[in-house]
């Protein structure tokens, strides 16, 4: 049997994957200037494949190009972030409330363990790691939502935030500790089998507090739902 070796990715692909990973993780922040020669030296290649990678990232909205400035990491679209978080507050709150009766004791144990990991992250704060765990925590709660249409809207909202690289905790790290405590409050409500309207209201308020903390840090007025 002949085993065909998988070809190594091209230098252009390597540059694309490297930059995409760093932008998505928040290592390269909005406004960071991408210097072709520096990136090429790091990859051990010419500037041609790096330029090709940057063009791909520009087409995806992750990089912008300005004359006399060059390529920079694109800023998060503040309006899109606002609208996405407002929508998530509504649909994720509803999904969490609908999922509540479906949650087993094991599901709640898993969610509490994830919140424990989030708490442990506070000591040596890593926004990317915290965001990943935070996403998993909320998915453990709303993932059992029996309404596929609402669940689809929740997934679309989270995917939109990920595409924007909109990790709130990169911009408002102080919000992380408050978020962990609010998770505990939500878990206690779910464990007590509280009425659906109470669960939905708390889940919605939790998402809106993150949004409003973000808006306050940006000097914007708070949102109300």
ZISUL-V406009 format. One record per residue. N is the residue number from 0. RES is the residue in one small letter. PHI is phi in whole degrees, 0 to 359 (none if undefined). Layout:
N_RES_PHI ; N_RES_PHI
This chain:
0_x_none ; 1_x_268 ; 2_x_260 ; 3_x_271 ; 4_x_290 ; 5_x_284 ; 6_x_296 ; 7_x_292 ; 8_x_297 ; 9_x_294 ; 10_x_298 ; 11_x_297 ; 12_x_294 ; 13_x_299 ; 14_x_296 ; 15_x_298 ; 16_x_295 ; 17_x_298 ; 18_x_292 ; 19_x_300 ; 20_x_297 ; 21_x_291 ; 22_x_291 ; 23_x_296 ; 24_x_280 ; 25_x_87 ; 26_x_295 ; 27_x_259 ; 28_x_274 ; 29_x_307 ; 30_x_93 ; 31_x_294 ; 32_x_276 ; 33_x_266 ; 34_x_268 ; 35_x_303 ; 36_x_296 ; 37_x_293 ; 38_x_294 ; 39_x_297 ; 40_x_296 ; 41_x_296 ; 42_x_273 ; 43_x_70 ; 44_x_216 ; 45_x_281 ; 46_x_282 ; 47_x_299 ; 48_x_295 ; 49_x_294 ; 50_x_297 ; 51_x_297 ; 52_x_295 ; 53_x_294 ; 54_x_297 ; 55_x_297 ; 56_x_293 ; 57_x_294 ; 58_x_295 ; 59_x_272 ; 60_x_83 ; 61_x_271 ; 62_x_226 ; 63_x_242 ; 64_x_231 ; 65_x_232 ; 66_x_302 ; 67_x_69 ; 68_x_241 ; 69_x_99 ; 70_x_271 ; 71_x_225 ; 72_x_293 ; 73_x_291 ; 74_x_282 ; 75_x_292 ; 76_x_288 ; 77_x_299 ; 78_x_292 ; 79_x_295 ; 80_x_298 ; 81_x_303 ; 82_x_294 ; 83_x_294 ; 84_x_292 ; 85_x_299 ; 86_x_296 ; 87_x_298 ; 88_x_303 ; 89_x_284 ; 90_x_284 ; 91_x_288 ; 92_x_299 ; 93_x_294 ; 94_x_296 ; 95_x_294 ; 96_x_295 ; 97_x_291 ; 98_x_283 ; 99_x_310 ; 100_x_294 ; 101_x_273 ; 102_x_287 ; 103_x_268 ; 104_x_300 ; 105_x_294 ; 106_x_299 ; 107_x_290 ; 108_x_297 ; 109_x_298 ; 110_x_297 ; 111_x_293 ; 112_x_295 ; 113_x_296 ; 114_x_291 ; 115_x_296 ; 116_x_295 ; 117_x_298 ; 118_x_296 ; 119_x_295 ; 120_x_292 ; 121_x_293 ; 122_x_294 ; 123_x_233 ; 124_x_293 ; 125_x_234 ; 126_x_304 ; 127_x_295 ; 128_x_295 ; 129_x_297 ; 130_x_297 ; 131_x_300 ; 132_x_294 ; 133_x_298 ; 134_x_299 ; 135_x_293 ; 136_x_300 ; 137_x_292 ; 138_x_295 ; 139_x_296 ; 140_x_270 ; 141_x_270 ; 142_x_297 ; 143_x_268 ; 144_x_304 ; 145_x_282 ; 146_x_264 ; 147_x_294 ; 148_x_289 ; 149_x_294 ; 150_x_298 ; 151_x_297 ; 152_x_295 ; 153_x_297 ; 154_x_298 ; 155_x_297 ; 156_x_297 ; 157_x_296 ; 158_x_297 ; 159_x_294 ; 160_x_297 ; 161_x_296 ; 162_x_295 ; 163_x_277 ; 164_x_59 ; 165_x_272 ; 166_x_278 ; 167_x_305 ; 168_x_286 ; 169_x_289 ; 170_x_268 ; 171_x_228 ; 172_x_301 ; 173_x_295 ; 174_x_289 ; 175_x_300 ; 176_x_297 ; 177_x_297 ; 178_x_297 ; 179_x_298 ; 180_x_293 ; 181_x_292 ; 182_x_300 ; 183_x_299 ; 184_x_297 ; 185_x_294 ; 186_x_297 ; 187_x_298 ; 188_x_295 ; 189_x_292 ; 190_x_293 ; 191_x_274 ; 192_x_56 ; 193_x_295 ; 194_x_300 ; 195_x_306 ; 196_x_300 ; 197_x_292 ; 198_x_297 ; 199_x_297 ; 200_x_296 ; 201_x_289 ; 202_x_296 ; 203_x_293 ; 204_x_298 ; 205_x_300 ; 206_x_293 ; 207_x_291 ; 208_x_295 ; 209_x_296 ; 210_x_300 ; 211_x_290 ; 212_x_294 ; 213_x_296 ; 214_x_295 ; 215_x_297 ; 216_x_294 ; 217_x_271 ; 218_x_76 ; 219_x_257 ; 220_x_292 ; 221_x_291 ; 222_x_263 ; 223_x_231 ; 224_x_231
